Amino acid sequence: MLLDGKSAVVTGAGSGVGRATALRFAAEGARVVCADISAERVEETVRLVEKTGGTAVAVRVDVAEESEVVGMLDSAVEHFGRLDILFNNVGIPTPRLGGALLEDHTVAEFDRLVAVNLRSVFLGCKHAVLRFKEQGGGGVILNTGSVAGLVGWGGAVYGATKGGVHQLTRAVAIEGAPFGIRANALCPAAMPQTNFFAAGGLGQGAELSEEAVRQAGAQHPLGKPITAEDCAAAAVYLVSESAGNVTGVLLPVDGGYVAR
Ligand SMILES: NC(=O)c1ccc[n+]([C@@H]2O[C@H](COP(=O)([O-])OP(=O)(O)OC[C@H]3O[C@@H](n4cnc5c(N)ncnc54)[C@H](O)[C@@H]3O)[C@@H](O)[C@H]2O)c1
């Protein structure tokens, strides 16, 4: 029980990494606010947590909107008495995934990617830090970055938003350290079995062909796709006291991709 009694908020908890991590956090003893723009999907996540004996509540949120992010963090305090852990995990893909070059992006697409992938992390970090300082006793932030923010991967604007997430993570780690606040980021490579590829116009989530999944995995030196559960396992470590002296880290969960 690495997270016994902790109060955690997980964004994007209706699918993929967010859902898998909400389940893992709850299995490790955390009480979890599961937040997502899809009320239906996040309510299903809460049902799955409860089925395994865990404690969770569902909150509908658009993480690009400041008042909604504040409300999401408030609900952790309302339900569980305080906020210990925030996982800023929401991200949307490059439109026309696999095809859109920098010059193909419209200004509206650029603004949407920045709002959902980067402004959301700014808002989450800002209001979690304010809350942690008010409560006292520190706190933990985990952000989902990407290998696309570490190296050129394709998806120029998406990669730029994730590079921004990485720099925010480091800044919060340094500024928060005197207050016992830690901040780290996960940097996954290709996870074809979440709904992310479908959101970028490739396949239909779990209905992606076996060949497409194989091809995505073949990009990594270890030769297999990254899974949401791979990220959830890394997330549990980074938010737990096992990583009590780890901050400002951008952890690739990438089958060796950026080591090449
Ligand atoms: N899947 C990949 O190949 C991959 C690779 C590297 C990084 N990532 C990152 O991993 C994270 C999780 O992605 P995933 O693969 O689990 O994707 P996913 O599409 O399966 O899940 C994302 C969730 O975020 C929710 N969401 C979208 N916009 C939102 C908003 N404005 N407010 C609140 N919720 C919103 C969606 O409803 C969905 O439930 C993202 O940050 C993504 O950028 C994914």
PDBQT file of the ligand as one rigid body, heavy atoms in Angstrom, charges set to zero:
ROOT
HETATM    1  N1  LIG A 301      -1.061   7.256 -26.533  1.00  0.00    +0.000 N 
HETATM    2  C1  LIG A 301       0.147   7.638 -26.880  1.00  0.00    +0.000 C 
HETATM    3  O1  LIG A 301       0.737   7.125 -27.850  1.00  0.00    +0.000 OA
HETATM    4  C2  LIG A 301       0.859   8.680 -26.074  1.00  0.00    +0.000 A 
HETATM    5  C3  LIG A 301       2.233   8.843 -26.260  1.00  0.00    +0.000 A 
HETATM    6  C4  LIG A 301       2.912   9.800 -25.513  1.00  0.00    +0.000 A 
HETATM    7  C5  LIG A 301       2.230  10.571 -24.598  1.00  0.00    +0.000 A 
HETATM    8  N2  LIG A 301       0.890  10.411 -24.446  1.00  0.00    +0.000 N 
HETATM    9  C6  LIG A 301       0.209  11.261 -23.462  1.00  0.00    +0.000 C 
HETATM   10  O2  LIG A 301      -0.363  10.421 -22.486  1.00  0.00    +0.000 OA
HETATM   11  C7  LIG A 301      -1.479  11.109 -21.877  1.00  0.00    +0.000 C 
HETATM   12  C8  LIG A 301      -2.660  10.170 -21.783  1.00  0.00    +0.000 C 
HETATM   13  O3  LIG A 301      -3.009   9.789 -23.093  1.00  0.00    +0.000 OA
HETATM   14  P1  LIG A 301      -3.804   8.446 -23.410  1.00  0.00    +0.000 P 
HETATM   15  O4  LIG A 301      -3.000   7.722 -24.424  1.00  0.00    +0.000 OA
HETATM   16  O5  LIG A 301      -4.229   7.761 -22.162  1.00  0.00    +0.000 OA
HETATM   17  O6  LIG A 301      -5.064   9.095 -24.175  1.00  0.00    +0.000 OA
HETATM   18  P2  LIG A 301      -6.633   8.794 -24.141  1.00  0.00    +0.000 P 
HETATM   19  O7  LIG A 301      -7.160   9.548 -25.323  1.00  0.00    +0.000 OA
HETATM   20  O8  LIG A 301      -6.908   7.341 -24.040  1.00  0.00    +0.000 OA
HETATM   21  O9  LIG A 301      -7.126   9.496 -22.792  1.00  0.00    +0.000 OA
HETATM   22  C9  LIG A 301      -7.160  10.890 -22.654  1.00  0.00    +0.000 C 
HETATM   23  C10 LIG A 301      -8.339  11.291 -21.780  1.00  0.00    +0.000 C 
HETATM   24  O10 LIG A 301      -8.312  12.720 -21.642  1.00  0.00    +0.000 OA
HETATM   25  C11 LIG A 301      -9.644  13.210 -21.708  1.00  0.00    +0.000 C 
HETATM   26  N3  LIG A 301      -9.643  14.617 -22.125  1.00  0.00    +0.000 N 
HETATM   27  C12 LIG A 301      -9.377  15.125 -23.371  1.00  0.00    +0.000 A 
HETATM   28  N4  LIG A 301      -9.497  16.466 -23.349  1.00  0.00    +0.000 NA
HETATM   29  C13 LIG A 301      -9.831  16.823 -22.081  1.00  0.00    +0.000 A 
HETATM   30  C14 LIG A 301     -10.086  18.062 -21.458  1.00  0.00    +0.000 A 
HETATM   31  N5  LIG A 301     -10.016  19.226 -22.131  1.00  0.00    +0.000 N 
HETATM   32  N6  LIG A 301     -10.380  18.065 -20.130  1.00  0.00    +0.000 NA
HETATM   33  C15 LIG A 301     -10.476  16.895 -19.435  1.00  0.00    +0.000 A 
HETATM   34  N7  LIG A 301     -10.259  15.676 -19.988  1.00  0.00    +0.000 NA
HETATM   35  C16 LIG A 301      -9.934  15.652 -21.306  1.00  0.00    +0.000 A 
HETATM   36  C17 LIG A 301     -10.317  12.290 -22.733  1.00  0.00    +0.000 C 
HETATM   37  O11 LIG A 301     -11.734  12.320 -22.584  1.00  0.00    +0.000 OA
HETATM   38  C18 LIG A 301      -9.699  10.931 -22.390  1.00  0.00    +0.000 C 
HETATM   39  O12 LIG A 301     -10.487  10.223 -21.457  1.00  0.00    +0.000 OA
HETATM   40  C19 LIG A 301      -1.685  12.371 -22.720  1.00  0.00    +0.000 C 
HETATM   41  O13 LIG A 301      -1.100  13.481 -22.072  1.00  0.00    +0.000 OA
HETATM   42  C20 LIG A 301      -0.937  12.084 -24.006  1.00  0.00    +0.000 C 
HETATM   43  O14 LIG A 301      -0.494  13.273 -24.637  1.00  0.00    +0.000 OA
HETATM   44  C21 LIG A 301       0.189   9.494 -25.160  1.00  0.00    +0.000 A 
ENDROOT
TORSDOF 0
